Amino acid sequence: MWYLIAEISVFLGIAAAFGFLTGWYLQRYYRKREISYLEGIWKANVASLEEELSARRPVAHL
């Protein structure tokens, strides 16, 4: 009887470790994708604002 309880406990521990590692890896993967996506949006916004600012600045006559 104790053998069965010990075996179930070991396999539950292995399953928990596998689930934790899989969840950690997937979260890390999707976070990197999300950060890359948001970084692309911010770069586009900054480029647009820089273009707008340069268009509004008066040209200095030398």
Secondary structure, 3 states (H helix, E strand, C coil): CHHHHHHHHHHHHHHHHHHHHHHHHHHHHHHHHHHHHHHHHHHHHHHHHHHHHHHHCCCCCC
